[in-house]
Amino acid sequence: MSHTLDAIVVANRRGKQQGITSICSAHPLVLEAACERALADDMPLLVEATCNQVNQEGGYTGMTPADFRDAVEAIAVRVGLPVERLILGGDHLGPSPWQALPAEQAMARAEAMVAAYAAADFEKLHLDASMPCADDPGMLDDATVAYRAARLARVAEDAAGEGRDRLRYVVGTEVPVPGGAQEHLDILAVTDTRDLQATLETHRNVFAEEDLEAAWRRVRAVVVQPGVEFGHTEVVDFVPEAAAELSRAIDAWPDLVFEAHSTDYQIPQAYRELVACHFAILKVGPALTFATREALFALDRIAEEAPDVRWPVPLRETLEAEMLAEPRYWAAYYEGDEAQQRFARAYSLSDRSRYYWARPKVAEAVEALFSALSASPIPPTLISQYLPAQYAAVRRGELAVEPRALVRHRIVETLADYAAACRPSH
């Protein structure tokens, strides 16, 4: 399906309102909803895993690239989305998970990871070797980043073998570290066009020097900062005028578009404007698990209040206990006193709770919640109280009163804004 990305790039560069949403989540409910949305819209589905989330050592999900591929494909088959419509991607593929090691050791592990992604039929690979390792200076220069990216590209090409022509690459990295946005927002500077030019020219020259011209011809996007971000409770909105010069600068690179990270929580108009400004790949992750969490908490309250539902331990209590028992995924991000941290664990836009839904106790609690609410009819007035948009869909006959379906519908609401912005114009 690599030709799908090519077609999107060509159409976008010709001025059409066309792009693609990148689903950056391993949550089964998010993936189910994304498959449903892609099926309904008759559009391709791009699903990406990050280097920390999925790698040859398991990542924080416990999945290798092959495991992740199998899991996503199984969900697609169950929902009815043809597997041929799936595009799998790897995000921030580089030494990030092993930065505490010396550069050569970290890069060796990064090469093993990229090889695993390429061998597992992932097609879209974001090569990101920008992060300094233990024996590196505080900031790497463009040439070092490009040479390391070229090393990763060579490994991917070799691992893909005769299927290497399906690979499409993304370079650049003017985004927060993989796994979470910066938590305290300053004024965001849009990428300087001189920095864009330097990044692309350096990568192109290094790929040529390393006899990787064929791989360079399959680079389809560059990651830049369009001026969007989110923190705990605030969102920095896209301002097209601020990114106008950057948008024009891509004209010099006819085979490329921009990839925009951290587009979560933007207003619908912003997504359309981003795509129009050649930010044709819109990555979203925390906003989808945030919507999932909203819906699950709503069902939790419904189960507590419904007269015929037996629900002794609220889901939120189970999630909170697991987050407190293993604080490594949130402790460095949530400041303040105990009450402020408790609030952030539940409601921060950075959504660090997304790291805990797969933990056995939490996953079991979610399934128990679904079972409890399926055992007797859910009072419609409680759906109206806690999930009003879903209640409206139920009244219109568009949605079944089934707990899992109610959650997926809430996620699809978020995806709908992306789909509207990326849908091909005629």
C-alpha positions in Angstrom: 0.0 0.0 0.0 3.0 2.4 -0.2 1.5 3.7 -3.4 -1.3 5.0 -1.3 1.1 7.4 0.5 2.6 8.4 -2.8 -0.9 9.3 -4.2 -1.7 11.3 -1.1 1.6 13.2 -1.4 1.0 13.9 -5.1 -2.5 15.1 -4.5 -1.7 17.3 -1.6 1.2 18.9 -3.4 -1.1 19.7 -6.3 -3.3 21.7 -4.0 -6.0 19.2 -3.2 -7.4 19.0 0.3 -6.1 15.5 0.9 -4.1 14.0 3.7 -4.0 11.0 6.1 -4.4 10.5 9.8 -1.8 8.6 11.6 -3.3 6.6 14.5 -0.6 6.4 17.2 -2.1 4.0 19.7 -2.0 0.3 20.7 -5.3 0.5 22.6 -7.6 -2.2 21.2 -10.7 0.0 21.5 -9.0 2.9 19.7 -7.9 0.5 16.9 -11.4 -1.0 16.6 -12.8 2.5 16.3 -10.2 3.5 13.8 -11.0 0.5 11.7 -14.7 1.3 11.9 -14.1 4.8 10.8 -11.8 3.8 7.9 -14.4 1.3 6.7 -17.2 3.8 6.8 -15.2 6.4 5.0 -13.7 4.0 2.5 -10.3 5.4 3.3 -6.9 3.8 4.1 -5.9 3.4 7.7 -2.4 4.3 8.9 -1.5 2.9 12.3 1.8 3.6 13.9 3.8 2.3 16.9 6.5 4.3 18.6 10.0 3.0 19.4 9.3 3.0 23.2 5.9 1.3 22.7 6.9 -1.5 20.4 10.4 -2.8 19.7 12.4 -6.0 19.4 12.6 -6.1 23.2 8.9 -5.7 23.7 8.6 -2.0 24.6 6.1 -0.9 27.2 3.3 -2.9 25.5 5.3 -6.1 25.5 4.9 -6.4 21.8 7.5 -6.8 19.1 6.8 -5.3 15.6 5.5 -8.6 14.4 3.2 -8.9 17.4 1.9 -5.4 16.8 1.3 -6.2 13.1 -0.6 -9.4 14.0 -2.7 -7.6 16.7 -3.7 -4.7 14.3 -4.5 -7.1 11.5 -6.6 -9.3 13.7 -8.7 -6.3 14.8 -9.1 -5.2 11.2 -10.3 -8.6 10.2 -12.8 -8.7 13.1 -14.2 -5.3 12.2 -14.3 -6.1 8.5 -11.7 -3.7 7.2 -9.7 -5.3 4.4 -6.1 -5.8 5.6 -5.0 -4.4 2.2 -6.2 -1.0 3.4 -3.9 -1.0 6.4 -0.6 0.9 6.4 1.7 0.2 9.3 4.3 2.7 10.5 7.0 3.1 13.0 7.6 6.4 14.8 10.8 7.9 16.2 12.7 4.8 15.2 16.2 5.4 16.6 18.2 5.1 19.8 15.6 6.8 22.0 14.8 3.8 24.2 18.6 3.2 24.8 19.9 6.8 25.2 21.5 5.9 28.5 24.0 3.7 26.6 27.0 4.9 24.6 26.1 5.8 21.1 27.4 2.7 19.3 25.6 0.4 21.7 22.4 2.4 21.4 22.6 2.5 17.6 23.2 -1.2 17.4 19.9 -1.8 19.3 18.2 0.9 17.1 19.4 -1.0 14.0 18.0 -4.3 15.4 14.7 -2.5 16.0 14.5 -1.0 12.5 15.3 -4.4 11.0 12.5 -5.9 13.0 10.0 -3.3 11.8 11.0 -3.7 8.2 10.9 -7.5 8.4 7.4 -7.3 9.9 6.0 -5.6 6.8 5.9 -2.1 8.2 5.9 0.4 5.3 6.3 3.9 6.8 9.4 4.4 8.9 10.2 7.6 10.7 14.0 7.6 11.1 14.9 9.7 14.1 18.4 9.6 15.4 18.4 13.1 16.8 18.6 12.3 20.4 22.0 12.3 22.1 23.3 9.1 23.8 25.5 8.7 26.9 28.8 9.7 25.3 27.3 12.3 22.9 27.4 16.1 23.3 24.2 17.7 24.5 23.0 18.4 21.0 23.8 16.6 17.8 24.6 18.4 14.6 22.7 17.8 11.3 25.5 15.7 9.8 25.6 13.3 12.8 21.8 12.9 12.8 21.8 12.3 9.1 24.6 9.7 9.1 22.8 7.8 11.9 19.5 8.0 10.0 21.3 6.6 6.9 22.6 3.7 9.0 19.0 2.9 10.0 17.8 3.2 6.4 20.4 0.8 5.2 19.4 -1.8 7.8 15.7 -1.3 6.8 16.5 -1.8 3.1 18.5 -5.0 3.9 15.8 -6.4 6.2 13.0 -5.7 3.6 15.0 -7.5 1.0 13.2 -7.7 -2.4 10.3 -5.9 -0.7 12.3 -2.8 0.0 10.5 -0.8 -2.7 7.4 -0.7 -0.4 9.3 1.2 2.2 8.5 4.9 2.6 10.6 7.1 4.9 10.1 10.2 7.1 13.0 12.3 8.4 13.3 15.2 10.8 12.3 15.6 14.4 11.3 19.0 15.6 8.8 17.5 18.0 8.7 16.5 21.7 10.4 13.3 22.7 8.5 10.1 21.8 5.9 9.0 24.4 4.6 12.4 25.5 4.3 16.1 24.8 6.2 18.7 26.8 4.3 19.4 29.9 4.9 23.1 30.4 4.2 25.1 27.3 6.3 28.1 26.3 5.7 30.1 23.1 6.2 27.6 20.3 8.4 28.6 17.4 7.5 27.3 14.0 10.4 25.6 12.3 12.7 28.1 10.6 12.8 27.5 6.8 16.6 27.6 7.0 16.6 24.7 9.4 14.2 22.8 7.2 16.5 23.3 4.2 19.6 22.3 6.2 17.9 19.1 7.5 16.7 18.0 4.0 19.9 18.9 2.2 22.1 17.2 4.8 20.1 14.1 4.7 19.9 14.0 0.9 23.7 14.5 0.6 24.5 11.9 3.3 22.2 9.3 1.7 23.9 9.9 -1.6 27.3 9.6 0.0 26.2 6.3 1.6 24.9 4.9 -1.7 21.3 5.1 -0.5 19.9 7.3 -3.3 17.1 4.7 -3.9 16.1 5.0 -0.3 16.2 8.8 -0.5 13.8 8.7 -3.4 11.3 7.0 -1.2 11.4 9.7 1.5 7.9 11.2 1.6 7.7 13.5 4.6 9.7 15.6 6.9 8.8 16.3 10.5 8.6 19.9 11.5 7.0 22.1 14.2 4.0 23.9 12.7 3.3 25.6 16.1 0.9 23.1 17.7 1.2 21.5 21.1 -0.7 20.6 24.2 0.2 20.4 27.9 -1.8 19.3 30.9 -4.8 21.5 30.4 -3.9 23.9 27.6 -3.7 23.6 23.8 -1.6 25.7 21.5 -3.7 26.2 18.4 -2.5 26.2 14.8 -2.1 29.6 13.3 -1.8 29.3 9.5 -0.3 32.8 9.1 2.6 31.8 11.4 3.4 28.7 9.3 2.9 30.4 5.9 6.6 30.8 5.1 7.3 27.2 6.2 4.4 26.0 4.1 5.8 27.7 1.0 9.3 26.3 1.6 8.3 22.8 0.9 7.7 23.9 -2.7 11.4 23.3 -3.3 10.9 19.6 -2.5 8.2 18.3 -4.8 8.1 14.7 -3.5 7.6 15.7 0.1 4.9 16.8 2.5 5.1 17.7 6.2 4.3 15.3 9.0 2.7 17.1 12.0 3.1 15.5 15.4 1.1 16.5 18.5 -2.0 17.5 16.6 -4.2 16.2 19.3 -7.0 18.5 20.6 -6.9 21.0 17.7 -10.3 22.4 16.5 -11.7 21.0 13.3 -10.8 24.0 11.2 -7.2 23.7 12.3 -7.0 20.2 10.7 -8.3 21.5 7.4 -5.8 24.4 7.5 -2.9 22.1 8.4 -3.7 19.8 5.4 -4.0 22.8 3.1 -0.6 24.0 4.3 0.9 20.6 3.2 0.9 19.1 6.7 -0.6 16.1 5.0 0.2 13.5 7.7 -1.6 14.3 11.0 -0.5 12.2 14.0 -2.9 11.7 16.8 -2.6 9.5 19.9 -3.3 10.9 23.4 -6.5 12.6 22.2 -7.9 9.1 21.2 -7.0 7.5 24.5 -8.3 10.6 26.3 -11.6 10.1 24.6 -11.5 6.4 25.5 -10.9 7.3 29.1 -13.7 9.8 29.1 -16.2 7.2 27.8 -14.9 4.5 30.3 -15.2 6.9 33.2 -18.7 7.8 32.1 -19.7 4.1 31.9 -18.1 3.7 35.4 -20.4 6.4 36.8 -23.4 4.8 35.0 -22.6 1.5 36.5 -22.4 3.1 40.0 -25.8 4.8 39.6 -27.9 2.3 37.6 -30.2 0.6 40.0 -29.9 -2.9 38.5 -26.2 -3.0 38.0 -23.9 -4.6 40.5 -20.6 -2.7 40.4 -18.7 -2.9 43.7 -15.3 -1.4 42.7 -15.3 1.6 40.4 -12.9 1.4 37.4 -11.3 4.7 38.3 -10.3 3.3 41.7 -8.6 0.3 40.0 -6.8 2.5 37.5 -5.6 4.9 40.3 -4.3 2.0 42.3 -2.3 0.7 39.4 -0.9 4.1 38.6 0.2 4.6 42.2 1.7 1.1 42.3 3.9 1.7 39.2 4.5 5.5 39.0 7.3 5.5 36.4 5.0 6.5 33.5 3.6 9.6 35.2 5.8 10.7 38.2 8.3 12.7 36.2 5.4 14.5 34.3 2.9 15.5 37.0 4.0 18.1 39.5 2.2 19.7 42.4 0.7 18.3 45.6 -1.1 15.0 46.1 -4.5 16.4 45.0 -3.0 18.1 41.8 -1.2 14.9 40.9 -4.4 12.8 41.4 -6.3 15.2 39.2 -3.6 15.0 36.5 -3.5 11.2 36.6 -7.2 11.2 35.6 -7.7 14.3 33.5 -4.4 15.6 32.0 -4.4 16.1 28.3 -1.1 14.3 28.2 -3.0 11.3 29.3 -0.3 9.3 31.0 -3.0 6.8 32.0 -2.8 5.4 28.5 0.2 3.4 29.7 -1.9 1.5 32.2 -5.0 0.2 30.3 -3.2 -3.0 29.2 -2.1 -3.9 32.7 -4.0 -7.1 33.8 -5.9 -5.6 36.7 -7.1 -2.6 34.7 -7.9 -4.6 31.6 -9.9 -7.1 33.7 -11.8 -4.2 35.3 -12.7 -2.8 31.9 -14.1 -6.2 30.8 -15.9 -6.6 34.1 -17.5 -3.1 33.6 -18.7 -4.1 30.1 -20.1 -7.4 31.5 -21.9 -5.6 34.3 -23.5 -3.1 32.0 -24.5 -5.8 29.5 -26.3 -7.9 32.0 -29.3 -5.6 32.2 -30.5 -2.6 30.1 -28.7 0.7 30.7 -31.1 3.4 31.7 -31.3 5.8 28.7 -31.4 8.8 31.0 -28.0 7.9 32.4 -26.6 7.6 28.9 -28.0 11.1 28.3 -26.4 12.3 31.5 -22.9 11.0 31.0 -22.6 10.4 27.2 -25.0 12.9 25.6 -23.6 12.7 22.1 -23.9 8.9 22.2 -27.4 9.2 23.5 -28.3 11.4 20.5 -26.9 8.7 18.2 -28.9 6.0 20.0 -32.0 8.1 19.5 -31.3 8.5 15.8 -31.0 4.7 15.5 -27.3 4.9 14.6 -25.8 3.3 17.7 -26.6 0.2 19.8 -26.9 0.5 23.5 -23.9 -1.7 24.1 -21.0 -0.6 26.3 -18.1 -1.3 23.9 -20.0 0.4 21.1 -20.6 3.5 23.2 -16.9 3.8 23.9 -16.0 3.3 20.2 -18.5 5.9 19.2 -16.9 8.5 21.5 -13.5 7.7 19.9 -14.9 8.0 16.4 -16.2 11.5 17.3 -12.5 12.6 17.6 -11.5 10.8 14.5 -14.3 12.4 12.5 -12.6 15.8 12.6 -9.4 14.3 11.1 -11.3 12.3 8.5 -13.2 15.5 7.4 -9.9 17.3 6.9 -8.1 14.5 5.1 -10.9 13.3 2.9 -10.0 13.7 -0.8 -11.6 16.7 -2.4 -13.2 16.5 -5.8 
